[in-house]
Amino acid sequence: MQNEIINLLPDQNEYLVGFADMGTLLKEEFPFRYAVVVGAKLDDSIIDGIEFAPTTDYFNHYNRTNENLNELIIKISKYLTNHDIEN
């Protein structure tokens, strides 16, 4: 199943996905034992353009990246739901 989730990534060079067995670490707050974590690489040229404070380009890129991550999380969530795994 992990490989199938990894294959949902639009570009495996731009995204990272990790899987963790949380055991009982968060049992009191959440009923889930496993976690899926997704991250995205930010554009180096935009990051390098930050000198003293975040720029408008960074702000826009950051928001687009988070929108893409949200869409990907929805896609993964639907995949898990379709395979009878609660999310």
Rosetta constraint file for C-alpha pairs under 8 A:
AtomPair CA 1 CA 5 HARMONIC 6.31 0.50
AtomPair CA 2 CA 6 HARMONIC 6.19 0.50
AtomPair CA 2 CA 19 HARMONIC 7.73 0.50
AtomPair CA 3 CA 7 HARMONIC 6.13 0.50
AtomPair CA 4 CA 8 HARMONIC 6.63 0.50
AtomPair CA 5 CA 9 HARMONIC 7.31 0.50
AtomPair CA 5 CA 76 HARMONIC 6.64 0.50
AtomPair CA 5 CA 79 HARMONIC 7.94 0.50
AtomPair CA 6 CA 12 HARMONIC 7.63 0.50
AtomPair CA 6 CA 17 HARMONIC 6.75 0.50
AtomPair CA 7 CA 12 HARMONIC 7.98 0.50
AtomPair CA 8 CA 72 HARMONIC 7.89 0.50
AtomPair CA 8 CA 75 HARMONIC 7.73 0.50
AtomPair CA 8 CA 76 HARMONIC 7.28 0.50
AtomPair CA 9 CA 15 HARMONIC 6.80 0.50
AtomPair CA 9 CA 72 HARMONIC 7.32 0.50
AtomPair CA 10 CA 15 HARMONIC 7.96 0.50
AtomPair CA 11 CA 15 HARMONIC 6.38 0.50
AtomPair CA 12 CA 16 HARMONIC 6.91 0.50
AtomPair CA 14 CA 40 HARMONIC 5.83 0.50
AtomPair CA 14 CA 41 HARMONIC 5.25 0.50
AtomPair CA 15 CA 38 HARMONIC 7.07 0.50
AtomPair CA 15 CA 39 HARMONIC 5.63 0.50
AtomPair CA 15 CA 40 HARMONIC 4.40 0.50
AtomPair CA 15 CA 41 HARMONIC 6.12 0.50
AtomPair CA 16 CA 38 HARMONIC 5.65 0.50
AtomPair CA 16 CA 39 HARMONIC 5.07 0.50
AtomPair CA 16 CA 40 HARMONIC 6.23 0.50
AtomPair CA 17 CA 36 HARMONIC 7.01 0.50
AtomPair CA 17 CA 37 HARMONIC 5.54 0.50
AtomPair CA 17 CA 38 HARMONIC 4.46 0.50
AtomPair CA 17 CA 39 HARMONIC 6.41 0.50
AtomPair CA 18 CA 36 HARMONIC 5.75 0.50
AtomPair CA 18 CA 37 HARMONIC 5.06 0.50
AtomPair CA 18 CA 38 HARMONIC 6.51 0.50
AtomPair CA 19 CA 34 HARMONIC 7.24 0.50
AtomPair CA 19 CA 35 HARMONIC 5.70 0.50
AtomPair CA 19 CA 36 HARMONIC 4.75 0.50
AtomPair CA 19 CA 37 HARMONIC 6.38 0.50
AtomPair CA 20 CA 34 HARMONIC 5.64 0.50
AtomPair CA 20 CA 35 HARMONIC 5.13 0.50
AtomPair CA 20 CA 36 HARMONIC 6.63 0.50
AtomPair CA 21 CA 33 HARMONIC 6.11 0.50
AtomPair CA 21 CA 34 HARMONIC 4.67 0.50
AtomPair CA 21 CA 35 HARMONIC 6.56 0.50
AtomPair CA 22 CA 26 HARMONIC 7.20 0.50
AtomPair CA 22 CA 32 HARMONIC 7.97 0.50
AtomPair CA 22 CA 33 HARMONIC 5.16 0.50
AtomPair CA 22 CA 34 HARMONIC 5.40 0.50
AtomPair CA 22 CA 35 HARMONIC 6.76 0.50
AtomPair CA 23 CA 27 HARMONIC 7.90 0.50
AtomPair CA 23 CA 33 HARMONIC 5.36 0.50
AtomPair CA 23 CA 34 HARMONIC 7.39 0.50
AtomPair CA 24 CA 33 HARMONIC 6.71 0.50
AtomPair CA 26 CA 30 HARMONIC 5.75 0.50
AtomPair CA 26 CA 31 HARMONIC 7.76 0.50
AtomPair CA 26 CA 32 HARMONIC 7.85 0.50
AtomPair CA 26 CA 33 HARMONIC 7.98 0.50
AtomPair CA 27 CA 31 HARMONIC 5.64 0.50
AtomPair CA 27 CA 32 HARMONIC 7.04 0.50
AtomPair CA 27 CA 33 HARMONIC 7.50 0.50
AtomPair CA 38 CA 69 HARMONIC 7.42 0.50
AtomPair CA 38 CA 73 HARMONIC 7.72 0.50
AtomPair CA 39 CA 69 HARMONIC 7.37 0.50
AtomPair CA 40 CA 65 HARMONIC 7.08 0.50
AtomPair CA 40 CA 69 HARMONIC 7.24 0.50
AtomPair CA 42 CA 46 HARMONIC 7.78 0.50
AtomPair CA 42 CA 47 HARMONIC 7.26 0.50
AtomPair CA 42 CA 61 HARMONIC 7.71 0.50
AtomPair CA 42 CA 62 HARMONIC 7.53 0.50
AtomPair CA 42 CA 65 HARMONIC 7.49 0.50
AtomPair CA 43 CA 47 HARMONIC 6.37 0.50
AtomPair CA 43 CA 61 HARMONIC 7.97 0.50
AtomPair CA 44 CA 48 HARMONIC 5.87 0.50
AtomPair CA 45 CA 49 HARMONIC 6.20 0.50
AtomPair CA 46 CA 50 HARMONIC 7.06 0.50
AtomPair CA 46 CA 57 HARMONIC 6.64 0.50
AtomPair CA 46 CA 58 HARMONIC 5.87 0.50
AtomPair CA 46 CA 61 HARMONIC 7.87 0.50
AtomPair CA 47 CA 58 HARMONIC 6.81 0.50
AtomPair CA 49 CA 55 HARMONIC 7.67 0.50
AtomPair CA 50 CA 54 HARMONIC 5.67 0.50
AtomPair CA 50 CA 55 HARMONIC 6.23 0.50
AtomPair CA 50 CA 58 HARMONIC 7.73 0.50
AtomPair CA 54 CA 58 HARMONIC 6.02 0.50
AtomPair CA 54 CA 59 HARMONIC 6.83 0.50
AtomPair CA 55 CA 59 HARMONIC 6.21 0.50
AtomPair CA 56 CA 60 HARMONIC 6.14 0.50
AtomPair CA 57 CA 61 HARMONIC 6.01 0.50
AtomPair CA 58 CA 62 HARMONIC 5.83 0.50
AtomPair CA 59 CA 63 HARMONIC 6.21 0.50
AtomPair CA 60 CA 64 HARMONIC 6.17 0.50
AtomPair CA 61 CA 65 HARMONIC 6.00 0.50
AtomPair CA 62 CA 66 HARMONIC 6.20 0.50
AtomPair CA 63 CA 67 HARMONIC 6.15 0.50
AtomPair CA 64 CA 68 HARMONIC 6.21 0.50
AtomPair CA 65 CA 69 HARMONIC 6.20 0.50
AtomPair CA 66 CA 70 HARMONIC 6.06 0.50
AtomPair CA 67 CA 71 HARMONIC 6.29 0.50
AtomPair CA 68 CA 72 HARMONIC 6.19 0.50
AtomPair CA 69 CA 73 HARMONIC 6.08 0.50
AtomPair CA 70 CA 74 HARMONIC 6.25 0.50
AtomPair CA 71 CA 75 HARMONIC 6.28 0.50
AtomPair CA 72 CA 76 HARMONIC 6.20 0.50
AtomPair CA 73 CA 77 HARMONIC 5.94 0.50
AtomPair CA 74 CA 78 HARMONIC 6.12 0.50
AtomPair CA 75 CA 79 HARMONIC 6.23 0.50
AtomPair CA 76 CA 80 HARMONIC 6.22 0.50
AtomPair CA 77 CA 81 HARMONIC 6.12 0.50
AtomPair CA 77 CA 87 HARMONIC 6.31 0.50
AtomPair CA 78 CA 82 HARMONIC 5.99 0.50
AtomPair CA 79 CA 83 HARMONIC 6.38 0.50
AtomPair CA 80 CA 84 HARMONIC 6.42 0.50
AtomPair CA 80 CA 85 HARMONIC 5.05 0.50
AtomPair CA 80 CA 86 HARMONIC 6.90 0.50
AtomPair CA 80 CA 87 HARMONIC 6.91 0.50
AtomPair CA 81 CA 85 HARMONIC 5.21 0.50
AtomPair CA 81 CA 86 HARMONIC 6.02 0.50
AtomPair CA 81 CA 87 HARMONIC 6.85 0.50
